[in-house]
Amino acid sequence: MPEWAFYALASMAGYLAGSTPFGLVITKAAGLGDIRAIGSGNIGATNVLRTGRKDLALATLLLDGLKAGLAALAFTLVAGREAGFIAGAAAFVGHCYPVWLNFKGGKGIATYAGLLVFVTPLKGLVIAAPIWLGLFALTRISSLAALAAAAAVPPGTYLMGERNPLILAGLTLLSLFVFWTHRANLGRLLKGTEPRFGTAKSKSDA
């Protein structure tokens, strides 16, 4: 099979994997109804946590990460690291714009993290995780922590030795995509109106 065919297959398979709305499926299976009807209306782990079920939020976080990570791992083993990255990146897009939910999905942070674990485990994630954890602990603003971590991934990965041009360019595009999916949060952050996690009317979600 030619290289372009592997890339095309990786894109399609990754997108379909990423389109699986685990947060919605898990909360419905638990009898909690449609997660899109509460909080931010998002299908990600942060909004699932607003149901009060930490176990379901953790399951959503892991599954949203694994759908990108396992897609990346599978295509890395079959066709190389670049094909793996494309599969994981496509899963990120699928999570944000899932075909099964009229292209209205999550904001991609857990899926992005899953991609980093399997493609740049000792580079991107090592940069992003401490930043997210530290900022969230200090501010309790999930979106701020997510945006700062995403912004740090491309330069941090480069400084830690990544030199593959496709992966560096891809990480830059994905980090910009995170800013796009968080554009409403960014607007509230600039106005100083973004609520902290745990407030009664919080609409922030990463």
C-alpha positions as CSV (number, residue, x, y, z in Angstrom):
1,M,0.0,0.0,0.0
2,P,1.5,3.4,-0.9
3,E,2.3,5.9,1.8
4,W,-0.5,8.3,0.9
5,A,-3.0,5.5,1.3
6,F,-1.9,4.7,4.8
7,Y,-2.2,8.4,5.6
8,A,-5.7,8.5,4.2
9,L,-6.7,5.4,6.1
10,A,-5.2,6.8,9.3
11,S,-7.2,10.0,8.9
12,M,-10.5,8.2,8.4
13,A,-10.0,5.6,11.1
14,G,-8.7,8.2,13.6
15,Y,-11.6,10.5,12.9
16,L,-14.2,7.8,13.4
17,A,-12.5,6.6,16.6
18,G,-12.4,10.2,17.9
19,S,-16.1,10.7,17.1
20,T,-17.1,8.2,19.7
21,P,-18.8,10.4,22.4
22,F,-17.8,8.5,25.5
23,G,-18.9,11.1,28.0
24,L,-22.4,11.0,26.5
25,V,-22.5,7.2,26.3
26,I,-21.2,6.7,29.9
27,T,-23.6,9.2,31.5
28,K,-26.6,7.9,29.6
29,A,-25.7,4.3,30.6
30,A,-25.4,5.4,34.2
31,G,-29.0,6.8,34.1
32,L,-27.9,10.4,34.3
33,G,-29.5,11.5,31.1
34,D,-28.0,13.7,28.4
35,I,-24.8,15.3,29.6
36,R,-25.3,18.1,27.0
37,A,-28.2,19.3,29.1
38,I,-26.1,20.4,32.1
39,G,-23.2,22.7,32.9
40,S,-21.4,23.8,29.8
41,G,-23.3,21.3,27.6
42,N,-20.0,19.7,26.7
43,I,-19.4,16.0,26.3
44,G,-15.9,16.0,28.0
45,A,-14.7,14.8,31.3
46,T,-14.9,18.2,33.0
47,N,-18.6,18.5,32.4
48,V,-19.2,14.8,33.3
49,L,-17.6,15.7,36.7
50,R,-20.4,18.2,37.2
51,T,-22.8,15.3,37.6
52,G,-21.0,14.5,40.9
53,R,-19.7,11.2,39.6
54,K,-15.9,11.3,39.8
55,D,-15.7,7.7,38.6
56,L,-17.6,8.5,35.4
57,A,-15.5,11.6,34.8
58,L,-12.3,9.6,35.2
59,A,-13.6,6.9,32.8
60,T,-14.5,9.6,30.3
61,L,-11.1,11.2,30.6
62,L,-9.3,7.9,30.1
63,L,-11.4,6.8,27.2
64,D,-11.3,10.2,25.4
65,G,-7.5,10.0,25.7
66,L,-7.3,6.4,24.6
67,K,-9.3,6.9,21.4
68,A,-6.6,9.1,20.1
69,G,-3.7,7.3,21.7
70,L,-4.6,3.8,20.6
71,A,-5.4,5.1,17.0
72,A,-1.9,6.6,17.0
73,L,-0.3,3.5,18.4
74,A,-2.0,1.2,15.9
75,F,-0.9,3.2,12.9
76,T,2.5,3.8,14.2
77,L,3.1,0.1,14.5
78,V,1.7,-0.6,11.0
79,A,2.9,2.4,9.0
80,G,5.3,4.5,11.1
81,R,5.2,7.4,13.5
82,E,3.9,10.0,11.0
83,A,0.9,7.9,10.1
84,G,0.3,7.3,13.8
85,F,0.4,11.1,14.5
86,I,-2.1,11.7,11.7
87,A,-4.5,9.1,13.1
88,G,-4.3,10.6,16.6
89,A,-4.7,14.1,15.2
90,A,-7.8,13.0,13.2
91,A,-9.2,11.5,16.4
92,F,-8.8,14.9,18.0
93,V,-10.8,16.5,15.2
94,G,-13.4,13.7,15.5
95,H,-13.8,14.4,19.2
96,C,-14.4,18.1,18.6
97,Y,-16.7,17.5,15.5
98,P,-18.2,14.0,15.8
99,V,-20.2,12.8,12.9
100,W,-22.7,11.1,15.2
101,L,-23.6,14.3,17.1
102,N,-24.1,16.6,14.1
103,F,-20.4,17.7,14.5
104,K,-21.0,19.2,18.0
105,G,-18.5,17.6,20.4
106,G,-16.0,18.3,23.0
107,K,-13.0,20.7,23.2
108,G,-10.3,18.1,22.8
109,I,-8.0,18.4,25.8
110,A,-8.1,14.8,26.9
111,T,-7.9,13.6,23.3
112,Y,-4.9,15.8,22.7
113,A,-3.3,14.5,25.9
114,G,-3.9,10.9,24.7
115,L,-2.1,11.7,21.4
116,L,0.9,13.1,23.3
117,V,1.2,10.1,25.5
118,F,1.6,7.8,22.5
119,V,3.4,10.0,20.1
120,T,5.7,12.3,22.2
121,P,5.4,10.6,25.7
122,L,8.6,12.2,27.2
123,K,8.2,15.5,25.4
124,G,4.8,17.1,24.9
125,L,3.1,15.5,27.9
126,V,6.0,16.2,30.2
127,I,5.6,19.9,29.3
128,A,1.8,20.1,29.3
129,A,0.9,18.1,32.4
130,P,2.7,20.1,35.0
131,I,1.5,23.4,33.5
132,W,-2.2,22.2,33.5
133,L,-2.0,20.7,37.0
134,G,-0.2,23.7,38.4
135,L,-2.4,26.4,36.9
136,F,-5.6,24.5,37.7
137,A,-4.5,24.1,41.3
138,L,-3.8,27.8,41.6
139,T,-6.8,29.2,39.8
140,R,-9.4,26.5,39.6
141,I,-10.0,27.6,36.0
142,S,-9.9,24.6,33.7
143,S,-9.9,26.5,30.5
144,L,-7.0,28.7,31.5
145,A,-4.9,25.7,32.5
146,A,-5.8,23.9,29.2
147,L,-4.9,26.9,27.0
148,A,-1.6,27.5,28.8
149,A,-0.7,23.8,28.5
150,A,-1.6,23.7,24.8
151,A,0.4,26.8,24.0
152,A,3.5,25.3,25.7
153,V,3.4,22.0,23.8
154,P,4.9,22.9,20.4
155,P,7.9,25.0,21.7
156,G,8.4,22.7,24.6
157,T,8.4,19.6,22.4
158,Y,10.9,21.2,20.1
159,L,13.2,22.2,23.0
160,M,13.1,18.7,24.3
161,G,14.5,17.3,21.0
162,E,11.6,16.7,18.7
163,R,12.7,17.4,15.1
164,N,10.1,15.7,12.9
165,P,8.6,18.6,10.8
166,L,5.2,17.0,10.3
167,I,4.8,16.4,14.0
168,L,6.0,19.8,15.0
169,A,3.7,21.5,12.5
170,G,0.8,19.2,13.5
171,L,1.3,20.0,17.2
172,T,1.2,23.7,16.4
173,L,-2.0,23.3,14.4
174,L,-3.6,21.2,17.2
175,S,-2.7,23.8,19.8
176,L,-4.2,26.5,17.7
177,F,-7.2,24.3,17.3
178,V,-7.5,24.1,21.1
179,F,-7.7,27.9,21.2
180,W,-10.4,27.8,18.6
181,T,-12.5,25.3,20.6
182,H,-12.0,27.4,23.7
183,R,-12.8,30.7,22.0
184,A,-15.8,31.4,24.2
185,N,-13.7,30.6,27.3
186,L,-10.9,32.8,26.0
187,G,-13.3,35.7,25.6
188,R,-14.5,35.4,29.2
189,L,-10.9,35.1,30.4
190,L,-10.0,38.3,28.7
191,K,-13.1,40.0,30.3
192,G,-12.3,38.5,33.7
193,T,-15.7,36.7,33.8
194,E,-14.6,33.1,33.4
195,P,-15.9,31.2,36.4
196,R,-13.8,29.0,38.6
197,F,-14.5,25.3,38.6
198,G,-16.9,24.3,41.3
199,T,-19.0,27.5,41.2
200,A,-22.7,26.9,41.0
201,K,-23.2,28.4,37.6
202,S,-19.9,27.4,36.0
203,K,-20.0,27.2,32.2
204,S,-16.3,26.7,31.7
205,D,-15.2,23.4,30.3
206,A,-12.0,22.1,28.8
